[in-house]
Amino acid sequence: MKIMPRSFLWRTILMVLLPLIVALTIVANVFFGNHWERVHATMARSLAGEISSMMKFINDGNTAALDTMAGDVGINVSINDTISRPKHDDNHSIIAGKLSNQLKQRLNQRANIYINRGKRSVQIDVPTSDGKIATFGVSMHRIYSTSAEVFLIWLIASILIVGILVSPFIILHTRSIRRIAKAANRFGRGLDAPGFEPSGSREIREAASAMITMKERLNRYNRTRTDMLNAVSHDLKSPLARMRLAVETETAEKDELLRDIDRMSEMVNGYLAFARGEMPEIEQITELPSMLIRTARDAAPKKNIVTNFPDAPAQFYARPMALARAFANIIENAARYAKKTIRITEIDTVDQVEIIIEDDGPGIPDSKKADAMRPFVRLDESRGAKTGGTGLGLSIAKTAIENHGGQIFLEDSDLGGLRVRVVLPI
């Protein structure tokens, strides 16, 4: 809508104050339509009854009773032959209208009412039976309740107080959202946002944290793609140069050429497998034990596979093909270096599934465990130079696990080798 402000700050303030104003307006209407009207009607009937009684005393000539009653009810009474008054009376005003009607009903004649707002007093002139004018002087409080004015003042004051109290909190929320917008704009241009940290309410902090996580994933994605291009260039350049040289010098041997071709095919397949690790896939209900057993039998047919699975394994939504590739890489890695035994354990809790894959191989030194998770890094010195590989196995697994919101840890196993612990949320 065009009448709506475009700023989130003013929209939020309007969203807070508008319902408050509507609610207070309804309360004010109820107050004036019921309480205020009843109070004024009661006050008018009371004063009209007192004036009616005193008029009877005046017409009967009972001055003693008149003076006594006037003193008791606090009304100044005077009787004049003539009196000077303004041209127009206040009989039809909001303040004196009800009193005028009550006096007319009780006295059967018109009484003129004059209000002095400066002195907040009321003069009521009533003709007597002998042609004179009886004047009754009372305070304006006898016919008008000032609670209405106080009520209106507090209505306006409450709106201002609420606006003053709410505005700082809304401004802080708006500032946090504005900081997220500025940081997102910088992230979108490939820049960093120095000093940006999640702040504000829990939901805003969660949004900021999610954006930071997204930025880290994009950075990791870009670094991975750059590393992959560098690795492709480096790994394929050497065998291609060797093959070209052998062909040009006519010293090429079939076995050597086939070996180079197989090596290049292995590297290309590894790069493609790494790229497929981030392809989208529909989530399905997944149960891990059958997948792990099948993968272990295919990857390590000559190893002793020891499993420890719960009787009723957890079922959760996941991308089964991505998880299968991840666990296949982990188990193939364990099969490549295990001496005899591979142990697979599943531990289920209320909110997560923990898979532990261990081998009795040489393991990985603590100083190189972080490098083992990086793509295109080969730990030939610790894992043997004859094993080959492209250095993508654990990296592919790590990417698939993190895409499921999980984590992967490399630890030392009591079997003597590597212990890969995967934690997946349910």
Secondary structure, DSSP 8 states (H G I E B T S, - for coil): -TTS-SSHHHHHHHHHHHHHHHHHHHHHHHIIIIIIHHHHHHHHHHHHHHHHHHHHHHHHT-HHHHHHHHHHHT-EEEEES-----SS--TTSTTTHHHHHHHHHHHSS--EEEEETTTTEEEEEEE-TTS-EEEEEEEGGGT--THHHHHHHHHHHHHHHHHHHHHHHHHHHHHHHHHHHHHHHHHHTT---TT----SSHHHHHHHHHHHHHHHHHHHHHHHHHHHHHHHHHHHHHHHHHHHHHHHTT---HHHHHHHHHHHHHHHHHHHHHHHTTS----EEE-HHHHHHHHHHHH-TTSEEEEE--SS---EEE-HHHHHHHHHHHHHHHHHH-SSEEEEEEEE-SSEEEEEEEESS----GGGHHHHTSTT---HHHH-TTS---S-HHHHHHHHHHHTT-EEEEEE-TTSSEEEEEEEE-
